[in-house]
Amino acid sequence: MRSQLLRATPALLAAVLAGCGDVTMPWTEAPSGGPYSVSPTALTFQAQAGSATPAAQRLNVKVNAGPVYLAVTSSGAATATLTIDSSTQGHVDVTVQPPSFAGTYHGTVTIDGCADSACTTQVAGSPVVVPVTYVVTAAPVTSTTLEASVASLSFQQAAGAADPTPQTITLSLHGGGSSAFYSCIATWDTPLTWIAWTPTQGTSLPATVTVSMHGAGLPPGTTRSGGLIFQTVPCGQGLSGVEIPVTFTVQ
């Protein structure tokens, strides 16, 4: 999300331009480093699935010549917040989501430097794009670790043909034992008329979940995707489990 635009000049870096309209200021020639600079040039976060969220990391912003209006946007794994510290310094605090599933996630933090409060003209060297890498390692395998018989599911269906044969997922606890289980959803292509699975939860493991696809009304070339998350606590009460990516293509 774009932050409010902040005016960064040697005279008044901390001024928040809220409803101030256009501001015309004489431009000072920038030094060789450009009107503003950002450090470091990349961020890496590391965590273990199901553990605490990594602490925020900071990007330092230095204004070398002004006026410069700063705005921050973020995407992917990163969320960023801009703060003005002094007449020539600011910082951007970058955070990531709780580490739910193992994998390497990517995002960016983009810091725009503009010559006007509406950011219609960018200064030299703008934007500065900082890549963010978030590495989540798998949690240690214990007797309470939920396991699935497949890593992913893929379905294909010819346009106008019968629905593809359902596929199954066997859920169990590592080393045996029993537990209740719950199914939650990750990111889905909506509406969810193309997929169904049963049971959606149960009181004991091991258990078999049947996943079905329904291609009626989907034109050729359509692809739907999402992920089934299974865990031993109700949805919203835990951040660890096993996720099964699901892909459905109408040929």
VOGU-3710 file (C-alpha; in Angstrom, 3 decimals, decimal comma):
1> mrsqllratp> 0,000/0,000/0,000  1,336/3,462/-0,869  2,178/5,581/2,153  1,296/9,244/2,403  3,753/11,351/0,474  6,371/13,051/2,603  8,420/16,082/1,654  12,126/15,551/2,242  14,273/18,700/2,133  17,142/19,991/4,260
11> allaavlagc> 14,752/22,597/5,659  11,873/20,382/6,691  12,120/16,645/6,027  9,388/15,729/8,498  6,581/17,823/7,021  3,558/15,739/6,127  1,927/17,076/2,994  -1,738/16,564/3,715  -3,911/18,815/1,570  -1,078/21,260/0,955
21> gdvtmpwtea> -1,535/21,332/-2,825  1,346/21,828/-5,217  4,570/23,101/-3,730  7,148/24,836/-5,925  10,699/24,880/-4,615  14,045/25,667/-6,282  15,843/22,461/-7,241  19,330/21,969/-5,850  21,741/20,049/-8,051  22,224/16,567/-6,629
31> psggpysvsp> 25,635/15,161/-5,730  27,030/12,117/-7,544  25,087/9,805/-5,241  21,765/11,102/-6,552  19,010/13,104/-4,832  18,415/10,274/-2,356  19,885/6,888/-1,452  18,645/3,704/0,231  20,628/1,099/2,155  20,951/-1,839/2,336
41> taltfqaqag> 20,156/-2,811/-1,251  18,473/-6,144/-0,376  16,835/-7,842/2,624  16,666/-11,502/3,634  14,410/-12,946/6,342  14,716/-16,477/7,740  12,368/-18,493/9,948  11,196/-22,007/10,681  7,653/-23,040/9,809  5,341/-22,626/12,785
51> satpaaqrln> 7,839/-20,521/14,745  7,805/-16,837/15,634  7,627/-14,216/12,906  11,047/-12,697/12,143  11,724/-9,235/13,524  11,257/-6,267/11,231  14,259/-5,077/9,249  15,092/-1,493/8,382  15,998/0,333/5,197  17,743/3,663/5,754
61> vkvnagpvyl> 16,839/6,518/3,426  19,133/9,536/3,050  18,138/12,696/1,201  21,184/14,262/-0,451  19,454/17,162/-2,225  15,918/18,395/-2,391  13,112/18,872/-2,509  12,336/15,154/-2,718  8,952/13,687/-1,950  9,115/10,057/-0,803
71> avtssgaata> 6,508/7,321/-1,224  6,758/3,609/-0,444  4,972/0,599/-1,941  5,485/-3,086/-1,219  4,532/-6,346/-2,873  4,729/-10,089/-2,344  6,262/-11,210/0,941  7,013/-7,697/2,188  5,042/-4,981/3,980  6,715/-1,590/4,413
81> tltidsstqg> 6,162/1,564/6,490  7,964/4,879/5,942  9,059/7,081/8,872  10,852/10,453/8,769  13,619/10,768/11,393  15,312/14,129/10,810  15,883/16,847/8,235  17,852/14,490/5,968  17,148/10,983/7,218  14,253/8,544/7,112
91> hvdvtvqpps> 13,737/4,811/7,398  11,444/2,108/6,093  10,525/-0,772/8,415  9,901/-3,994/6,485  7,942/-6,928/7,910  6,856/-10,358/6,652  3,976/-12,699/7,409  4,092/-15,476/10,056  6,097/-18,479/8,746  3,371/-21,019/8,058
101> fagtyhgtvt> 4,808/-23,289/5,346  8,329/-24,106/4,212  9,501/-22,432/1,022  11,269/-19,398/-0,390  9,077/-16,352/-0,881  9,918/-13,122/-2,671  8,764/-9,529/-2,569  9,907/-5,991/-3,209  9,938/-2,633/-1,465  9,823/0,283/-3,894
111> idgcadsact> 10,829/3,747/-2,706  9,839/6,493/-5,128  11,556/9,858/-5,044  9,423/12,545/-6,664  9,817/16,184/-7,589  6,236/17,057/-6,579  3,741/15,985/-3,959  1,508/14,229/-6,508  4,509/12,199/-7,663  3,908/13,027/-11,327
121> tqvagspvvv> 7,648/13,486/-11,931  10,353/11,293/-10,445  13,841/12,520/-9,616  17,026/11,003/-11,000  17,613/7,433/-9,835  13,976/6,854/-8,879  12,503/4,414/-8,111  14,797/2,433/-5,829  13,597/-1,181/-5,731  14,835/-3,361/-2,861
131> pvtyvvtaap> 14,326/-7,136/-3,290  13,094/-9,065/-0,251  13,712/-12,802/0,179  11,906/-14,794/2,870  13,268/-18,309/3,517  11,034/-20,543/5,638  12,556/-23,897/6,555  10,536/-26,962/7,495  9,789/-27,609/11,155  11,435/-30,663/12,731
141> vtsttleasv> 9,486/-33,873/12,207  7,824/-34,994/15,462  5,135/-37,439/16,488  2,569/-34,650/16,029  3,665/-33,709/12,495  0,825/-34,107/10,001  1,813/-35,870/6,779  0,047/-36,327/3,437  0,414/-39,133/0,903  0,831/-36,704/-2,023
151> aslsfqqaag> 2,726/-33,431/-2,440  0,265/-31,947/-4,967  -2,766/-32,762/-7,128  -3,243/-32,063/-10,833  -6,412/-32,624/-12,880  -7,179/-32,274/-16,597  -10,519/-32,337/-18,352  -11,474/-31,991/-22,018  -14,012/-29,233/-22,609  -17,516/-30,666/-22,499
161> aadptpqtit> -16,338/-34,095/-21,280  -17,188/-35,807/-18,021  -15,475/-34,633/-14,851  -12,059/-36,222/-14,230  -11,687/-39,130/-11,831  -11,470/-37,935/-8,208  -8,131/-38,258/-6,446  -7,416/-39,032/-2,808  -5,127/-37,732/-0,079  -4,248/-39,937/2,889
171> lslhgggssa> -3,520/-37,978/6,063  -1,593/-39,405/8,997  0,617/-38,433/11,907  4,325/-39,097/11,622  5,104/-42,242/13,555  1,438/-43,189/13,911  -1,074/-42,050/16,471  -4,388/-40,314/16,033  -5,754/-36,798/16,087  -8,621/-34,700/14,837
181> fysciatwdt> -7,961/-32,902/11,545  -9,336/-29,851/9,776  -9,116/-28,616/6,189  -8,587/-24,955/5,415  -8,050/-23,161/2,133  -5,074/-21,258/0,828  -5,336/-18,895/-2,155  -8,094/-19,976/-4,533  -9,385/-19,029/-7,950  -13,000/-18,157/-7,186
191> pltwiawtpt> -15,855/-18,983/-7,321  -15,179/-22,431/-5,864  -17,646/-24,298/-8,069  -14,754/-26,144/-9,737  -13,602/-28,094/-6,657  -15,048/-30,179/-3,842  -13,465/-32,366/-1,173  -14,784/-34,652/1,520  -14,552/-35,005/4,437  -13,618/-31,441/5,290
201> qgtslpatvt> -12,694/-32,493/8,832  -12,629/-35,570/11,012  -12,124/-36,839/14,532  -9,335/-39,353/13,908  -6,283/-40,050/11,779  -5,287/-41,700/9,525  -8,015/-40,542/7,141  -8,602/-40,354/3,391  -9,848/-37,152/1,739  -11,393/-37,360/-1,746
211> vsmhgaglpp> -10,919/-34,355/-4,044  -13,186/-33,842/-7,085  -13,123/-31,388/-9,998  -16,144/-29,960/-11,857  -15,436/-28,345/-15,224  -18,987/-27,522/-16,306  -19,186/-24,027/-17,790  -15,423/-23,507/-17,975  -14,119/-22,730/-21,485  -11,127/-24,527/-23,043
221> gttrsgglif> -7,801/-23,220/-21,842  -9,097/-22,400/-18,362  -6,802/-23,129/-15,425  -7,918/-23,022/-11,806  -5,531/-23,369/-8,882  -5,374/-23,203/-5,137  -4,264/-25,175/-2,139  -5,759/-27,406/0,533  -4,299/-26,938/3,998  -4,708/-29,705/6,557
231> qtvpcgqgls> -3,905/-29,196/10,219  -4,656/-30,727/13,604  -6,214/-27,568/15,058  -9,184/-25,564/13,714  -8,595/-23,063/10,929  -7,308/-19,765/12,265  -5,907/-21,350/15,432  -2,637/-22,640/14,026  0,020/-21,754/11,496  1,523/-25,171/10,785
241> gveipvtftv> 0,248/-28,182/8,904  0,575/-29,544/5,401  -0,468/-27,754/2,206  -1,425/-29,582/-1,002  -1,359/-27,393/-4,140  -4,229/-28,209/-6,543  -4,330/-27,398/-10,270  -7,250/-27,979/-12,673  -6,956/-27,409/-16,441  -9,755/-27,577/-19,018
251> q> -8,154/-28,627/-22,289
//
